[in-house]
Amino acid sequence: HVQLVESGGGSVQAGGSLRLSCSASGYIRARNCMLWFRQASGGKRDGVASIYPSRGTTFYDDSVKGRFTISQDNAQNTLYLQMDNLKPEDTAVYYCSARGVPSDSLCSPDHWGSDVGYWGPGTQVTVSS
């Protein structure tokens, strides 16, 4: 079983920065692909970024490339999302997710659409103009 808890959300003005954290525990092979999703009010949950730590592979949605950075500590217990140059359209509840996959290709955006894996309760990010 894997447990995930997000923190670091809040309110910021456009152009500002926030760093989200996700504390992860449990069977490590069930969380060798870590992801961030977001869901705006009234919208669907969309993938933002993912990381396959054993190979250092990262993936990003086009909407956040160059502004967001996903990373994980060496012990693979804390996942981060550094968000810079935030825009009002980044306003959403951000969720941490974990999956166990056999290769980094299965951690890529083509496979984000599945609901498999574990989820945290989410943290709100609000960006004002």
Secondary structure as a PSIPRED ss2 file (coil, helix, strand):
# PSIPRED VFORMAT (PSIPRED V4.0)

   1 H C   1.000  0.000  0.000
   2 V E   0.000  0.000  1.000
   3 Q E   0.000  0.000  1.000
   4 L E   0.000  0.000  1.000
   5 V E   0.000  0.000  1.000
   6 E E   0.000  0.000  1.000
   7 S E   0.000  0.000  1.000
   8 G C   1.000  0.000  0.000
   9 G C   1.000  0.000  0.000
  10 G E   0.000  0.000  1.000
  11 S E   0.000  0.000  1.000
  12 V E   0.000  0.000  1.000
  13 Q E   0.000  0.000  1.000
  14 A C   1.000  0.000  0.000
  15 G C   1.000  0.000  0.000
  16 G C   1.000  0.000  0.000
  17 S C   1.000  0.000  0.000
  18 L E   0.000  0.000  1.000
  19 R E   0.000  0.000  1.000
  20 L E   0.000  0.000  1.000
  21 S E   0.000  0.000  1.000
  22 C E   0.000  0.000  1.000
  23 S E   0.000  0.000  1.000
  24 A E   0.000  0.000  1.000
  25 S E   0.000  0.000  1.000
  26 G E   0.000  0.000  1.000
  27 Y C   1.000  0.000  0.000
  28 I H   0.000  1.000  0.000
  29 R H   0.000  1.000  0.000
  30 A H   0.000  1.000  0.000
  31 R H   0.000  1.000  0.000
  32 N C   1.000  0.000  0.000
  33 C E   0.000  0.000  1.000
  34 M E   0.000  0.000  1.000
  35 L E   0.000  0.000  1.000
  36 W E   0.000  0.000  1.000
  37 F E   0.000  0.000  1.000
  38 R E   0.000  0.000  1.000
  39 Q E   0.000  0.000  1.000
  40 A C   1.000  0.000  0.000
  41 S C   1.000  0.000  0.000
  42 G C   1.000  0.000  0.000
  43 G C   1.000  0.000  0.000
  44 K C   1.000  0.000  0.000
  45 R E   0.000  0.000  1.000
  46 D E   0.000  0.000  1.000
  47 G E   0.000  0.000  1.000
  48 V E   0.000  0.000  1.000
  49 A E   0.000  0.000  1.000
  50 S E   0.000  0.000  1.000
  51 I E   0.000  0.000  1.000
  52 Y E   0.000  0.000  1.000
  53 P C   1.000  0.000  0.000
  54 S C   1.000  0.000  0.000
  55 R C   1.000  0.000  0.000
  56 G C   1.000  0.000  0.000
  57 T E   0.000  0.000  1.000
  58 T E   0.000  0.000  1.000
  59 F E   0.000  0.000  1.000
  60 Y E   0.000  0.000  1.000
  61 D C   1.000  0.000  0.000
  62 D C   1.000  0.000  0.000
  63 S C   1.000  0.000  0.000
  64 V C   1.000  0.000  0.000
  65 K C   1.000  0.000  0.000
  66 G C   1.000  0.000  0.000
  67 R C   1.000  0.000  0.000
  68 F E   0.000  0.000  1.000
  69 T E   0.000  0.000  1.000
  70 I E   0.000  0.000  1.000
  71 S E   0.000  0.000  1.000
  72 Q E   0.000  0.000  1.000
  73 D C   1.000  0.000  0.000
  74 N C   1.000  0.000  0.000
  75 A C   1.000  0.000  0.000
  76 Q C   1.000  0.000  0.000
  77 N C   1.000  0.000  0.000
  78 T E   0.000  0.000  1.000
  79 L E   0.000  0.000  1.000
  80 Y E   0.000  0.000  1.000
  81 L E   0.000  0.000  1.000
  82 Q E   0.000  0.000  1.000
  83 M E   0.000  0.000  1.000
  84 D C   1.000  0.000  0.000
  85 N C   1.000  0.000  0.000
  86 L C   1.000  0.000  0.000
  87 K C   1.000  0.000  0.000
  88 P H   0.000  1.000  0.000
  89 E H   0.000  1.000  0.000
  90 D H   0.000  1.000  0.000
  91 T C   1.000  0.000  0.000
  92 A E   0.000  0.000  1.000
  93 V E   0.000  0.000  1.000
  94 Y E   0.000  0.000  1.000
  95 Y E   0.000  0.000  1.000
  96 C E   0.000  0.000  1.000
  97 S E   0.000  0.000  1.000
  98 A E   0.000  0.000  1.000
  99 R E   0.000  0.000  1.000
 100 G C   1.000  0.000  0.000
 101 V C   1.000  0.000  0.000
 102 P C   1.000  0.000  0.000
 103 S C   1.000  0.000  0.000
 104 D H   0.000  1.000  0.000
 105 S H   0.000  1.000  0.000
 106 L H   0.000  1.000  0.000
 107 C H   0.000  1.000  0.000
 108 S C   1.000  0.000  0.000
 109 P H   0.000  1.000  0.000
 110 D H   0.000  1.000  0.000
 111 H H   0.000  1.000  0.000
 112 W C   1.000  0.000  0.000
 113 G C   1.000  0.000  0.000
 114 S C   1.000  0.000  0.000
 115 D C   1.000  0.000  0.000
 116 V C   1.000  0.000  0.000
 117 G C   1.000  0.000  0.000
 118 Y E   0.000  0.000  1.000
 119 W E   0.000  0.000  1.000
 120 G C   1.000  0.000  0.000
 121 P C   1.000  0.000  0.000
 122 G C   1.000  0.000  0.000
 123 T E   0.000  0.000  1.000
 124 Q E   0.000  0.000  1.000
 125 V E   0.000  0.000  1.000
 126 T E   0.000  0.000  1.000
 127 V E   0.000  0.000  1.000
 128 S E   0.000  0.000  1.000
 129 S C   1.000  0.000  0.000
